[in-house]
Amino acid sequence: PLETRMGKGKADVDYWAARVKPGTILYELAGVSEARARGAFFRVAMKMPVKCRMVGRRVEA
């Protein structure tokens, strides 16, 4: 706005950004089959601007 002092971050937020270190788990899925999780993860990974891979943990019953 006019007649406003400079600085102090008065502008609207244009976008959000977050720093994510390599090896960070971004999504966790529970209660779905592995095949369904892989399909969902593939669709999500295609929209991400970085390389992603699915990791899993085998639970012994």
C-alpha distance matrix in Angstrom:
0.0 3.8 6.5 6.0 9.2 10.0 12.0 12.9 12.1 8.8 9.1 11.5 15.1 16.5 20.2 22.6 25.4 28.5 31.2 34.6 37.7 40.7 43.2 40.8 41.8 38.9 40.8 43.9 46.0 48.8 51.1 51.2 53.8 53.3 53.5 50.7 48.6 49.1 48.1 44.9 44.1 44.8 42.2 39.6 40.5 40.1 36.4 35.8 34.6 37.3 41.1 42.3 45.8 47.5 49.4 51.7 54.0 57.4 58.4 62.1 63.4
3.8 0.0 3.8 5.5 8.7 10.1 13.1 14.6 14.5 11.7 12.4 15.1 18.6 19.8 23.5 25.9 28.5 31.6 34.1 37.6 40.6 43.6 46.2 43.9 45.1 42.3 44.3 47.5 49.6 52.5 54.8 54.8 57.4 56.9 57.1 54.3 52.2 52.6 51.6 48.4 47.6 48.2 45.7 43.1 43.8 43.3 39.6 39.0 37.6 40.3 44.1 45.5 49.0 50.8 52.8 55.1 57.4 60.9 61.9 65.6 67.0
6.5 3.8 0.0 3.8 6.6 9.2 12.5 14.0 14.9 12.5 14.1 17.2 20.5 22.2 25.6 27.7 30.1 32.9 35.2 38.9 41.7 44.9 47.5 45.2 46.5 43.9 46.1 49.1 51.4 54.2 56.6 56.9 59.5 58.9 59.3 56.6 54.3 54.9 54.0 50.8 49.9 50.6 48.2 45.4 46.1 45.8 42.2 41.3 39.9 42.4 46.1 47.5 50.9 52.7 54.4 56.8 58.9 62.4 63.3 67.0 68.3
6.0 5.5 3.8 0.0 3.8 6.4 9.1 10.2 11.3 9.1 11.3 14.6 17.7 19.7 22.9 24.7 27.0 29.6 31.9 35.6 38.3 41.6 44.2 41.8 43.2 40.7 42.9 45.9 48.3 51.0 53.6 53.9 56.6 56.0 56.5 53.9 51.4 52.1 51.4 48.1 47.1 48.0 45.7 42.8 43.4 43.4 39.7 38.6 37.3 39.6 43.3 44.5 48.0 49.7 51.3 53.6 55.5 59.1 59.9 63.6 65.0
9.2 8.7 6.6 3.8 0.0 3.8 6.6 8.3 10.4 9.5 12.1 15.7 18.2 20.3 23.2 24.6 26.4 28.7 30.7 34.4 36.9 40.3 43.0 40.7 42.4 40.2 42.6 45.6 48.2 51.0 53.7 54.2 56.8 56.0 56.7 54.2 51.6 52.1 51.7 48.5 47.1 48.1 46.1 43.0 43.4 43.5 40.0 38.5 37.0 39.0 42.7 44.0 47.4 49.2 50.6 53.0 54.8 58.5 59.3 62.9 64.5
10.0 10.1 9.2 6.4 3.8 0.0 3.8 6.9 8.4 8.5 10.5 14.3 16.3 18.0 20.7 22.1 23.7 26.0 27.8 31.5 34.0 37.3 40.1 38.0 39.8 37.7 40.3 43.4 46.2 49.1 51.9 52.2 54.6 53.7 54.3 52.0 49.3 49.6 49.3 46.2 44.6 45.5 43.6 40.5 40.6 40.7 37.3 35.7 33.9 35.9 39.6 41.0 44.5 46.4 47.9 50.4 52.4 56.1 57.1 60.7 62.5
12.0 13.1 12.5 9.1 6.6 3.8 0.0 3.8 5.6 7.2 9.3 12.9 14.2 16.1 18.4 19.3 20.6 22.7 24.4 28.1 30.5 33.9 36.6 34.5 36.4 34.4 37.1 40.2 43.0 45.9 48.8 49.2 51.6 50.6 51.4 49.2 46.4 46.7 46.6 43.4 41.8 42.8 41.1 37.8 37.9 38.2 34.8 33.0 31.3 33.1 36.7 38.0 41.4 43.3 44.6 47.1 49.0 52.6 53.6 57.2 59.0
12.9 14.6 14.0 10.2 8.3 6.9 3.8 0.0 3.8 5.9 8.9 11.8 13.0 15.6 17.5 17.9 19.4 21.3 23.2 26.8 29.3 32.8 35.2 32.9 34.6 32.5 35.1 38.0 40.8 43.5 46.4 47.0 49.6 48.8 49.8 47.4 44.6 45.2 45.1 41.9 40.3 41.6 39.9 36.5 36.8 37.5 34.0 32.2 30.9 32.5 36.1 37.0 40.3 41.9 43.0 45.2 47.0 50.6 51.4 54.9 56.6
12.1 14.5 14.9 11.3 10.4 8.4 5.6 3.8 0.0 3.8 5.6 8.3 9.2 11.8 13.8 14.5 16.3 18.5 20.8 24.4 27.1 30.5 33.0 30.6 32.1 29.8 32.3 35.3 37.9 40.8 43.6 44.0 46.6 45.7 46.6 44.2 41.4 42.0 41.8 38.5 37.0 38.2 36.4 33.1 33.5 34.0 30.5 28.8 27.5 29.4 33.0 34.0 37.3 38.9 40.3 42.6 44.5 48.1 49.0 52.7 54.3
8.8 11.7 12.5 9.1 9.5 8.5 7.2 5.9 3.8 0.0 3.8 6.7 9.1 11.9 14.5 15.9 18.3 20.9 23.5 27.0 29.9 33.3 35.6 33.0 34.2 31.6 33.8 36.8 39.2 41.9 44.5 44.9 47.6 47.0 47.6 45.0 42.5 43.2 42.7 39.3 38.2 39.3 37.2 34.1 34.8 35.1 31.4 30.2 29.1 31.4 35.0 35.9 39.2 40.7 42.3 44.5 46.5 50.0 50.8 54.5 55.9
9.1 12.4 14.1 11.3 12.1 10.5 9.3 8.9 5.6 3.8 0.0 3.8 6.5 8.5 11.7 13.7 16.4 19.4 22.2 25.5 28.7 31.7 34.2 31.7 32.8 30.0 32.1 35.2 37.5 40.4 43.0 43.0 45.6 44.9 45.3 42.7 40.3 40.8 40.1 36.9 35.8 36.7 34.4 31.5 32.2 32.1 28.5 27.4 26.3 28.8 32.6 33.6 37.0 38.7 40.5 42.8 45.0 48.5 49.5 53.3 54.7
11.5 15.1 17.2 14.6 15.7 14.3 12.9 11.8 8.3 6.7 3.8 0.0 3.8 6.2 9.2 11.4 14.6 17.8 20.9 24.0 27.4 30.3 32.5 29.8 30.5 27.5 29.3 32.4 34.5 37.4 39.8 39.8 42.4 41.8 42.2 39.4 37.2 37.8 36.9 33.6 32.8 33.7 31.3 28.4 29.5 29.4 25.6 24.9 24.2 26.9 30.6 31.3 34.7 36.1 38.1 40.3 42.6 46.0 46.9 50.7 52.0
15.1 18.6 20.5 17.7 18.2 16.3 14.2 13.0 9.2 9.1 6.5 3.8 0.0 3.8 5.8 7.6 10.9 14.0 17.3 20.3 23.7 26.6 28.7 26.1 26.8 23.8 25.7 28.9 31.1 34.1 36.6 36.6 39.1 38.4 38.8 36.2 33.8 34.4 33.7 30.4 29.4 30.4 28.1 25.1 26.0 26.1 22.4 21.4 20.8 23.3 26.9 27.7 31.0 32.4 34.3 36.6 38.9 42.3 43.4 47.1 48.6
16.5 19.8 22.2 19.7 20.3 18.0 16.1 15.6 11.8 11.9 8.5 6.2 3.8 0.0 3.8 7.2 10.2 13.8 16.9 19.7 23.1 25.6 28.0 25.6 26.4 23.3 25.3 28.7 30.8 34.0 36.5 36.0 38.3 37.4 37.5 35.0 32.7 32.9 32.0 29.0 27.9 28.4 26.1 23.3 24.0 23.7 20.0 19.2 18.3 21.1 24.8 25.9 29.4 31.1 33.3 35.8 38.4 41.8 43.2 47.0 48.5
20.2 23.5 25.6 22.9 23.2 20.7 18.4 17.5 13.8 14.5 11.7 9.2 5.8 3.8 0.0 3.8 6.7 10.4 13.6 16.1 19.7 22.1 24.3 21.9 22.6 19.5 21.6 25.0 27.2 30.5 33.1 32.7 34.8 33.8 34.0 31.7 29.2 29.4 28.7 25.6 24.4 25.0 22.9 20.0 20.5 20.5 16.9 15.8 15.0 17.7 21.3 22.2 25.7 27.4 29.5 32.0 34.6 38.1 39.4 43.2 44.9
22.6 25.9 27.7 24.7 24.6 22.1 19.3 17.9 14.5 15.9 13.7 11.4 7.6 7.2 3.8 0.0 3.8 7.0 10.5 13.0 16.6 19.2 21.2 18.6 19.4 16.5 18.7 22.1 24.6 27.8 30.6 30.4 32.7 31.6 32.2 30.0 27.2 27.6 27.3 24.1 22.6 23.7 22.0 18.6 19.1 19.8 16.3 14.6 14.2 16.2 19.7 20.2 23.5 25.0 26.8 29.2 31.6 35.1 36.4 40.1 41.8
25.4 28.5 30.1 27.0 26.4 23.7 20.6 19.4 16.3 18.3 16.4 14.6 10.9 10.2 6.7 3.8 0.0 3.8 6.9 9.6 13.0 15.7 18.0 15.7 17.0 14.5 17.3 20.8 23.6 27.0 30.1 29.8 31.8 30.3 31.1 29.2 26.2 26.2 26.4 23.5 21.4 22.4 21.2 17.8 17.5 18.5 15.5 13.0 12.1 13.5 17.0 17.7 21.0 22.8 24.4 27.1 29.5 33.1 34.6 38.3 40.3
28.5 31.6 32.9 29.6 28.7 26.0 22.7 21.3 18.5 20.9 19.4 17.8 14.0 13.8 10.4 7.0 3.8 0.0 3.8 6.3 9.8 12.8 14.8 12.4 13.9 11.9 15.1 18.4 21.6 24.9 28.2 28.2 30.1 28.5 29.7 28.0 24.7 24.9 25.5 22.7 20.3 21.7 21.1 17.4 16.9 18.6 16.0 13.0 12.5 12.8 15.9 16.1 19.1 20.7 21.9 24.4 26.6 30.3 31.7 35.4 37.4
31.2 34.1 35.2 31.9 30.7 27.8 24.4 23.2 20.8 23.5 22.2 20.9 17.3 16.9 13.6 10.5 6.9 3.8 0.0 3.8 6.5 9.8 12.3 10.5 13.0 11.9 15.6 18.7 22.1 25.4 28.9 28.9 30.5 28.6 29.9 28.7 25.2 25.0 26.1 23.6 20.7 22.0 22.0 18.4 17.2 19.1 17.1 13.6 12.6 11.9 14.6 15.1 17.9 19.8 20.7 23.4 25.5 29.2 30.9 34.5 36.8
34.6 37.6 38.9 35.6 34.4 31.5 28.1 26.8 24.4 27.0 25.5 24.0 20.3 19.7 16.1 13.0 9.6 6.3 3.8 0.0 3.8 6.6 8.7 6.8 9.4 8.9 12.7 15.7 19.2 22.4 26.0 25.9 27.3 25.2 26.7 25.7 22.1 21.9 23.3 21.0 17.9 19.3 19.8 16.3 14.8 17.3 15.9 12.2 11.8 10.3 12.2 12.1 14.5 16.3 16.9 19.7 21.8 25.5 27.3 30.8 33.3
37.7 40.6 41.7 38.3 36.9 34.0 30.5 29.3 27.1 29.9 28.7 27.4 23.7 23.1 19.7 16.6 13.0 9.8 6.5 3.8 0.0 3.8 6.3 5.9 9.5 10.4 14.2 16.7 20.3 23.4 27.0 27.0 28.0 25.6 27.3 26.8 23.1 22.6 24.5 22.6 19.2 20.5 21.6 18.4 16.4 19.0 18.2 14.5 13.8 11.4 12.4 12.3 14.2 16.1 16.1 19.0 20.8 24.5 26.5 29.8 32.6
40.7 43.6 44.9 41.6 40.3 37.3 33.9 32.8 30.5 33.3 31.7 30.3 26.6 25.6 22.1 19.2 15.7 12.8 9.8 6.6 3.8 0.0 3.8 5.6 8.9 10.5 13.8 16.2 19.5 22.6 26.2 25.8 26.3 23.5 25.1 25.1 21.5 20.4 22.6 21.2 17.6 18.6 20.3 17.4 14.9 17.5 17.6 13.9 13.4 10.1 10.0 9.9 11.3 13.5 13.5 16.6 18.7 22.3 24.7 28.0 30.9
43.2 46.2 47.5 44.2 43.0 40.1 36.6 35.2 33.0 35.6 34.2 32.5 28.7 28.0 24.3 21.2 18.0 14.8 12.3 8.7 6.3 3.8 0.0 3.8 6.4 9.1 12.0 13.6 16.9 19.7 23.3 23.0 23.5 20.7 22.7 22.9 19.2 18.4 21.0 19.8 16.2 17.6 19.7 17.0 14.7 17.9 18.3 14.9 15.3 12.0 11.1 9.7 9.9 11.1 10.4 13.2 15.0 18.7 20.9 24.2 27.2
40.8 43.9 45.2 41.8 40.7 38.0 34.5 32.9 30.6 33.0 31.7 29.8 26.1 25.6 21.9 18.6 15.7 12.4 10.5 6.8 5.9 5.6 3.8 0.0 3.8 6.2 9.3 11.2 14.8 17.7 21.4 21.5 22.5 20.3 22.3 22.0 18.2 18.0 20.4 18.5 15.2 17.3 18.8 15.7 14.1 17.5 17.3 14.0 14.8 12.2 12.1 10.3 11.0 11.6 11.1 13.5 15.2 19.0 20.7 24.2 26.8
41.8 45.1 46.5 43.2 42.4 39.8 36.4 34.6 32.1 34.2 32.8 30.5 26.8 26.4 22.6 19.4 17.0 13.9 13.0 9.4 9.5 8.9 6.4 3.8 0.0 3.8 5.9 7.4 11.0 13.9 17.6 17.7 18.9 16.9 19.1 18.5 14.7 15.0 17.5 15.5 12.4 15.0 16.5 13.5 12.6 16.3 16.2 13.5 15.3 13.1 12.6 9.8 9.8 9.3 8.9 10.8 12.6 16.4 18.0 21.6 24.0
38.9 42.3 43.9 40.7 40.2 37.7 34.4 32.5 29.8 31.6 30.0 27.5 23.8 23.3 19.5 16.5 14.5 11.9 11.9 8.9 10.4 10.5 9.1 6.2 3.8 0.0 3.8 7.0 10.3 13.7 17.2 17.1 18.7 17.0 18.7 17.5 13.8 14.4 16.1 13.5 10.7 13.4 14.2 10.8 10.5 14.1 13.4 10.9 13.1 11.8 12.1 9.4 10.4 10.2 11.0 12.9 15.1 18.7 20.1 23.9 25.9
40.8 44.3 46.1 42.9 42.6 40.3 37.1 35.1 32.3 33.8 32.1 29.3 25.7 25.3 21.6 18.7 17.3 15.1 15.6 12.7 14.2 13.8 12.0 9.3 5.9 3.8 0.0 3.8 6.6 10.2 13.5 13.4 15.2 13.9 15.8 14.2 10.6 11.9 13.6 10.8 8.7 12.0 12.8 9.8 10.5 14.1 13.7 12.2 15.1 14.1 14.0 10.7 10.8 9.4 10.3 11.4 13.6 16.8 18.0 21.8 23.5
43.9 47.5 49.1 45.9 45.6 43.4 40.2 38.0 35.3 36.8 35.2 32.4 28.9 28.7 25.0 22.1 20.8 18.4 18.7 15.7 16.7 16.2 13.6 11.2 7.4 7.0 3.8 0.0 3.8 6.8 10.4 10.9 12.9 12.0 14.5 13.2 9.6 11.7 13.9 11.5 9.9 13.6 14.7 12.4 13.3 16.9 16.9 15.7 18.8 17.5 16.8 13.3 12.4 10.0 9.8 9.6 11.1 13.9 14.7 18.5 19.9
46.0 49.6 51.4 48.3 48.2 46.2 43.0 40.8 37.9 39.2 37.5 34.5 31.1 30.8 27.2 24.6 23.6 21.6 22.1 19.2 20.3 19.5 16.9 14.8 11.0 10.3 6.6 3.8 0.0 3.8 6.9 7.1 9.4 9.3 11.8 10.1 7.1 10.0 11.9 9.8 9.4 13.1 14.1 12.5 14.1 17.4 17.7 17.2 20.7 19.7 18.8 15.1 13.8 10.8 11.0 9.9 11.3 13.4 13.8 17.5 18.4
48.8 52.5 54.2 51.0 51.0 49.1 45.9 43.5 40.8 41.9 40.4 37.4 34.1 34.0 30.5 27.8 27.0 24.9 25.4 22.4 23.4 22.6 19.7 17.7 13.9 13.7 10.2 6.8 3.8 0.0 3.8 5.7 8.5 9.5 12.4 10.9 8.8 12.2 14.1 12.4 12.6 16.2 17.2 16.1 17.7 20.9 21.3 21.0 24.5 23.5 22.4 18.7 17.0 13.6 13.1 11.0 11.3 12.5 12.0 15.3 15.6
51.1 54.8 56.6 53.6 53.7 51.9 48.8 46.4 43.6 44.5 43.0 39.8 36.6 36.5 33.1 30.6 30.1 28.2 28.9 26.0 27.0 26.2 23.3 21.4 17.6 17.2 13.5 10.4 6.9 3.8 0.0 3.8 6.9 9.4 11.9 10.3 9.5 13.1 14.5 13.2 14.4 17.6 18.4 17.9 19.9 22.7 23.3 23.5 27.1 26.4 25.2 21.5 19.7 16.2 15.9 13.5 13.6 13.8 12.9 15.7 15.2
51.2 54.8 56.9 53.9 54.2 52.2 49.2 47.0 44.0 44.9 43.0 39.8 36.6 36.0 32.7 30.4 29.8 28.2 28.9 25.9 27.0 25.8 23.0 21.5 17.7 17.1 13.4 10.9 7.1 5.7 3.8 0.0 3.8 6.5 8.3 6.5 6.4 9.9 11.0 10.3 11.9 14.7 15.6 15.8 17.7 20.2 21.2 21.8 25.5 24.8 23.4 19.8 17.9 14.5 14.8 12.8 13.8 14.0 14.0 16.8 16.7
53.8 57.4 59.5 56.6 56.8 54.6 51.6 49.6 46.6 47.6 45.6 42.4 39.1 38.3 34.8 32.7 31.8 30.1 30.5 27.3 28.0 26.3 23.5 22.5 18.9 18.7 15.2 12.9 9.4 8.5 6.9 3.8 0.0 3.8 5.4 5.3 6.2 8.7 10.1 10.7 12.1 14.2 15.8 16.6 18.0 20.3 21.9 22.6 26.1 25.1 23.2 19.7 17.3 13.8 14.2 12.0 13.1 12.7 13.3 15.8 15.9
53.3 56.9 58.9 56.0 56.0 53.7 50.6 48.8 45.7 47.0 44.9 41.8 38.4 37.4 33.8 31.6 30.3 28.5 28.6 25.2 25.6 23.5 20.7 20.3 16.9 17.0 13.9 12.0 9.3 9.5 9.4 6.5 3.8 0.0 3.8 5.5 5.0 6.1 8.6 9.8 10.2 12.0 14.3 15.1 15.7 18.2 20.2 20.6 23.9 22.5 20.3 16.7 14.0 10.6 11.0 9.1 10.9 10.9 12.6 15.3 16.3
53.5 57.1 59.3 56.5 56.7 54.3 51.4 49.8 46.6 47.6 45.3 42.2 38.8 37.5 34.0 32.2 31.1 29.7 29.9 26.7 27.3 25.1 22.7 22.3 19.1 18.7 15.8 14.5 11.8 12.4 11.9 8.3 5.4 3.8 0.0 3.8 5.4 5.2 6.4 8.8 9.9 10.7 12.8 14.5 15.2 16.9 19.3 20.3 23.6 22.6 20.3 17.1 14.7 11.8 13.2 12.1 14.4 14.3 16.2 18.7 19.6
50.7 54.3 56.6 53.9 54.2 52.0 49.2 47.4 44.2 45.0 42.7 39.4 36.2 35.0 31.7 30.0 29.2 28.0 28.7 25.7 26.8 25.1 22.9 22.0 18.5 17.5 14.2 13.2 10.1 10.9 10.3 6.5 5.3 5.5 3.8 0.0 3.8 5.5 5.2 6.3 8.5 10.0 11.1 12.5 14.2 15.9 17.6 18.9 22.5 22.0 20.3 17.1 15.3 12.6 14.3 13.5 15.8 16.2 17.6 20.4 21.0
48.6 52.2 54.3 51.4 51.6 49.3 46.4 44.6 41.4 42.5 40.3 37.2 33.8 32.7 29.2 27.2 26.2 24.7 25.2 22.1 23.1 21.5 19.2 18.2 14.7 13.8 10.6 9.6 7.1 8.8 9.5 6.4 6.2 5.0 5.4 3.8 0.0 3.8 5.4 5.1 5.9 8.4 10.0 10.5 11.8 14.3 15.8 16.4 20.0 19.2 17.5 14.1 12.3 9.4 11.0 10.5 13.1 14.3 15.9 19.1 20.1
49.1 52.6 54.9 52.1 52.1 49.6 46.7 45.2 42.0 43.2 40.8 37.8 34.4 32.9 29.4 27.6 26.2 24.9 25.0 21.9 22.6 20.4 18.4 18.0 15.0 14.4 11.9 11.7 10.0 12.2 13.1 9.9 8.7 6.1 5.2 5.5 3.8 0.0 3.8 5.5 5.0 6.0 8.7 9.8 10.1 12.2 14.6 15.2 18.4 17.4 15.2 12.1 10.0 7.6 10.1 10.4 13.6 14.9 17.3 20.3 21.9
48.1 51.6 54.0 51.4 51.7 49.3 46.6 45.1 41.8 42.7 40.1 36.9 33.7 32.0 28.7 27.3 26.4 25.5 26.1 23.3 24.5 22.6 21.0 20.4 17.5 16.1 13.6 13.9 11.9 14.1 14.5 11.0 10.1 8.6 6.4 5.2 5.4 3.8 0.0 3.8 5.5 5.2 6.5 8.8 10.0 11.1 13.3 14.9 18.2 18.0 16.2 13.6 12.4 10.7 13.6 14.2 17.3 18.5 20.6 23.6 24.9
44.9 48.4 50.8 48.1 48.5 46.2 43.4 41.9 38.5 39.3 36.9 33.6 30.4 29.0 25.6 24.1 23.5 22.7 23.6 21.0 22.6 21.2 19.8 18.5 15.5 13.5 10.8 11.5 9.8 12.4 13.2 10.3 10.7 9.8 8.8 6.3 5.1 5.5 3.8 0.0 3.8 5.5 5.3 6.3 8.7 10.3 11.5 12.9 16.6 16.7 15.6 12.8 12.3 10.7 13.6 14.3 17.3 19.0 20.8 24.1 25.2
44.1 47.6 49.9 47.1 47.1 44.6 41.8 40.3 37.0 38.2 35.8 32.8 29.4 27.9 24.4 22.6 21.4 20.3 20.7 17.9 19.2 17.6 16.2 15.2 12.4 10.7 8.7 9.9 9.4 12.6 14.4 11.9 12.1 10.2 9.9 8.5 5.9 5.0 5.5 3.8 0.0 3.8 5.4 5.0 5.9 8.6 10.1 10.6 14.1 13.5 12.2 9.2 8.6 7.4 10.6 12.0 15.4 17.6 19.8 23.3 24.9
44.8 48.2 50.6 48.0 48.1 45.5 42.8 41.6 38.2 39.3 36.7 33.7 30.4 28.4 25.0 23.7 22.4 21.7 22.0 19.3 20.5 18.6 17.6 17.3 15.0 13.4 12.0 13.6 13.1 16.2 17.6 14.7 14.2 12.0 10.7 10.0 8.4 6.0 5.2 5.5 3.8 0.0 3.8 5.5 5.1 6.3 9.0 10.1 13.3 12.9 11.2 9.0 8.8 8.7 12.3 14.2 17.8 19.9 22.4 25.7 27.5
42.2 45.7 48.2 45.7 46.1 43.6 41.1 39.9 36.4 37.2 34.4 31.3 28.1 26.1 22.9 22.0 21.2 21.1 22.0 19.8 21.6 20.3 19.7 18.8 16.5 14.2 12.8 14.7 14.1 17.2 18.4 15.6 15.8 14.3 12.8 11.1 10.0 8.7 6.5 5.3 5.4 3.8 0.0 3.8 5.6 5.4 7.0 9.3 12.7 13.4 12.8 11.1 11.8 11.9 15.5 17.3 20.8 22.8 25.1 28.4 29.9
39.6 43.1 45.4 42.8 43.0 40.5 37.8 36.5 33.1 34.1 31.5 28.4 25.1 23.3 20.0 18.6 17.8 17.4 18.4 16.3 18.4 17.4 17.0 15.7 13.5 10.8 9.8 12.4 12.5 16.1 17.9 15.8 16.6 15.1 14.5 12.5 10.5 9.8 8.8 6.3 5.0 5.5 3.8 0.0 3.8 5.5 5.5 6.7 10.5 11.2 11.2 9.3 10.7 11.0 14.3 16.4 19.7 22.3 24.4 27.9 29.5
40.5 43.8 46.1 43.4 43.4 40.6 37.9 36.8 33.5 34.8 32.2 29.5 26.0 24.0 20.5 19.1 17.5 16.9 17.2 14.8 16.4 14.9 14.7 14.1 12.6 10.5 10.5 13.3 14.1 17.7 19.9 17.7 18.0 15.7 15.2 14.2 11.8 10.1 10.0 8.7 5.9 5.1 5.6 3.8 0.0 3.8 5.4 5.2 8.3 8.2 7.5 5.9 7.8 9.2 12.8 15.5 19.1 21.8 24.3 27.9 29.9
40.1 43.3 45.8 43.4 43.5 40.7 38.2 37.5 34.0 35.1 32.1 29.4 26.1 23.7 20.5 19.8 18.5 18.6 19.1 17.3 19.0 17.5 17.9 17.5 16.3 14.1 14.1 16.9 17.4 20.9 22.7 20.2 20.3 18.2 16.9 15.9 14.3 12.2 11.1 10.3 8.6 6.3 5.4 5.5 3.8 0.0 3.8 5.6 8.0 9.0 8.8 8.6 10.7 12.5 16.2 18.9 22.6 25.1 27.7 31.2 33.1
36.4 39.6 42.2 39.7 40.0 37.3 34.8 34.0 30.5 31.4 28.5 25.6 22.4 20.0 16.9 16.3 15.5 16.0 17.1 15.9 18.2 17.6 18.3 17.3 16.2 13.4 13.7 16.9 17.7 21.3 23.3 21.2 21.9 20.2 19.3 17.6 15.8 14.6 13.3 11.5 10.1 9.0 7.0 5.5 5.4 3.8 0.0 3.8 6.5 8.8 10.1 10.2 12.9 14.6 18.0 20.7 24.2 27.0 29.3 32.9 34.7
35.8 39.0 41.3 38.6 38.5 35.7 33.0 32.2 28.8 30.2 27.4 24.9 21.4 19.2 15.8 14.6 13.0 13.0 13.6 12.2 14.5 13.9 14.9 14.0 13.5 10.9 12.2 15.7 17.2 21.0 23.5 21.8 22.6 20.6 20.3 18.9 16.4 15.2 14.9 12.9 10.6 10.1 9.3 6.7 5.2 5.6 3.8 0.0 3.8 5.5 7.4 7.8 11.1 13.2 16.3 19.3 22.7 25.8 28.2 31.8 33.9
34.6 37.6 39.9 37.3 37.0 33.9 31.3 30.9 27.5 29.1 26.3 24.2 20.8 18.3 15.0 14.2 12.1 12.5 12.6 11.8 13.8 13.4 15.3 14.8 15.3 13.1 15.1 18.8 20.7 24.5 27.1 25.5 26.1 23.9 23.6 22.5 20.0 18.4 18.2 16.6 14.1 13.3 12.7 10.5 8.3 8.0 6.5 3.8 0.0 3.8 7.1 9.1 12.8 15.6 18.5 21.8 25.1 28.4 30.9 34.5 36.8
37.3 40.3 42.4 39.6 39.0 35.9 33.1 32.5 29.4 31.4 28.8 26.9 23.3 21.1 17.7 16.2 13.5 12.8 11.9 10.3 11.4 10.1 12.0 12.2 13.1 11.8 14.1 17.5 19.7 23.5 26.4 24.8 25.1 22.5 22.6 22.0 19.2 17.4 18.0 16.7 13.5 12.9 13.4 11.2 8.2 9.0 8.8 5.5 3.8 0.0 3.8 6.3 10.0 13.2 15.8 19.3 22.6 25.9 28.6 32.1 34.7
41.1 44.1 46.1 43.3 42.7 39.6 36.7 36.1 33.0 35.0 32.6 30.6 26.9 24.8 21.3 19.7 17.0 15.9 14.6 12.2 12.4 10.0 11.1 12.1 12.6 12.1 14.0 16.8 18.8 22.4 25.2 23.4 23.2 20.3 20.3 20.3 17.5 15.2 16.2 15.6 12.2 11.2 12.8 11.2 7.5 8.8 10.1 7.4 7.1 3.8 0.0 3.8 7.0 10.5 13.2 16.8 20.2 23.3 26.3 29.6 32.4
42.3 45.5 47.5 44.5 44.0 41.0 38.0 37.0 34.0 35.9 33.6 31.3 27.7 25.9 22.2 20.2 17.7 16.1 15.1 12.1 12.3 9.9 9.7 10.3 9.8 9.4 10.7 13.3 15.1 18.7 21.5 19.8 19.7 16.7 17.1 17.1 14.1 12.1 13.6 12.8 9.2 9.0 11.1 9.3 5.9 8.6 10.2 7.8 9.1 6.3 3.8 0.0 3.8 7.0 9.7 13.2 16.7 19.8 22.7 26.1 28.7
45.8 49.0 50.9 48.0 47.4 44.5 41.4 40.3 37.3 39.2 37.0 34.7 31.0 29.4 25.7 23.5 21.0 19.1 17.9 14.5 14.2 11.3 9.9 11.0 9.8 10.4 10.8 12.4 13.8 17.0 19.7 17.9 17.3 14.0 14.7 15.3 12.3 10.0 12.4 12.3 8.6 8.8 11.8 10.7 7.8 10.7 12.9 11.1 12.8 10.0 7.0 3.8 0.0 3.8 6.5 10.1 13.6 16.5 19.6 22.9 25.6
47.5 50.8 52.7 49.7 49.2 46.4 43.3 41.9 38.9 40.7 38.7 36.1 32.4 31.1 27.4 25.0 22.8 20.7 19.8 16.3 16.1 13.5 11.1 11.6 9.3 10.2 9.4 10.0 10.8 13.6 16.2 14.5 13.8 10.6 11.8 12.6 9.4 7.6 10.7 10.7 7.4 8.7 11.9 11.0 9.2 12.5 14.6 13.2 15.6 13.2 10.5 7.0 3.8 0.0 3.8 6.7 10.4 13.1 16.1 19.5 22.0
49.4 52.8 54.4 51.3 50.6 47.9 44.6 43.0 40.3 42.3 40.5 38.1 34.3 33.3 29.5 26.8 24.4 21.9 20.7 16.9 16.1 13.5 10.4 11.1 8.9 11.0 10.3 9.8 11.0 13.1 15.9 14.8 14.2 11.0 13.2 14.3 11.0 10.1 13.6 13.6 10.6 12.3 15.5 14.3 12.8 16.2 18.0 16.3 18.5 15.8 13.2 9.7 6.5 3.8 0.0 3.8 7.1 10.2 13.2 16.5 19.3
51.7 55.1 56.8 53.6 53.0 50.4 47.1 45.2 42.6 44.5 42.8 40.3 36.6 35.8 32.0 29.2 27.1 24.4 23.4 19.7 19.0 16.6 13.2 13.5 10.8 12.9 11.4 9.6 9.9 11.0 13.5 12.8 12.0 9.1 12.1 13.5 10.5 10.4 14.2 14.3 12.0 14.2 17.3 16.4 15.5 18.9 20.7 19.3 21.8 19.3 16.8 13.2 10.1 6.7 3.8 0.0 3.7 6.6 9.5 12.9 15.6
54.0 57.4 58.9 55.5 54.8 52.4 49.0 47.0 44.5 46.5 45.0 42.6 38.9 38.4 34.6 31.6 29.5 26.6 25.5 21.8 20.8 18.7 15.0 15.2 12.6 15.1 13.6 11.1 11.3 11.3 13.6 13.8 13.1 10.9 14.4 15.8 13.1 13.6 17.3 17.3 15.4 17.8 20.8 19.7 19.1 22.6 24.2 22.7 25.1 22.6 20.2 16.7 13.6 10.4 7.1 3.7 0.0 3.8 6.3 9.6 12.5
57.4 60.9 62.4 59.1 58.5 56.1 52.6 50.6 48.1 50.0 48.5 46.0 42.3 41.8 38.1 35.1 33.1 30.3 29.2 25.5 24.5 22.3 18.7 19.0 16.4 18.7 16.8 13.9 13.4 12.5 13.8 14.0 12.7 10.9 14.3 16.2 14.3 14.9 18.5 19.0 17.6 19.9 22.8 22.3 21.8 25.1 27.0 25.8 28.4 25.9 23.3 19.8 16.5 13.1 10.2 6.6 3.8 0.0 3.8 6.4 9.5
58.4 61.9 63.3 59.9 59.3 57.1 53.6 51.4 49.0 50.8 49.5 46.9 43.4 43.2 39.4 36.4 34.6 31.7 30.9 27.3 26.5 24.7 20.9 20.7 18.0 20.1 18.0 14.7 13.8 12.0 12.9 14.0 13.3 12.6 16.2 17.6 15.9 17.3 20.6 20.8 19.8 22.4 25.1 24.4 24.3 27.7 29.3 28.2 30.9 28.6 26.3 22.7 19.6 16.1 13.2 9.5 6.3 3.8 0.0 3.8 6.3
62.1 65.6 67.0 63.6 62.9 60.7 57.2 54.9 52.7 54.5 53.3 50.7 47.1 47.0 43.2 40.1 38.3 35.4 34.5 30.8 29.8 28.0 24.2 24.2 21.6 23.9 21.8 18.5 17.5 15.3 15.7 16.8 15.8 15.3 18.7 20.4 19.1 20.3 23.6 24.1 23.3 25.7 28.4 27.9 27.9 31.2 32.9 31.8 34.5 32.1 29.6 26.1 22.9 19.5 16.5 12.9 9.6 6.4 3.8 0.0 3.8
63.4 67.0 68.3 65.0 64.5 62.5 59.0 56.6 54.3 55.9 54.7 52.0 48.6 48.5 44.9 41.8 40.3 37.4 36.8 33.3 32.6 30.9 27.2 26.8 24.0 25.9 23.5 19.9 18.4 15.6 15.2 16.7 15.9 16.3 19.6 21.0 20.1 21.9 24.9 25.2 24.9 27.5 29.9 29.5 29.9 33.1 34.7 33.9 36.8 34.7 32.4 28.7 25.6 22.0 19.3 15.6 12.5 9.5 6.3 3.8 0.0
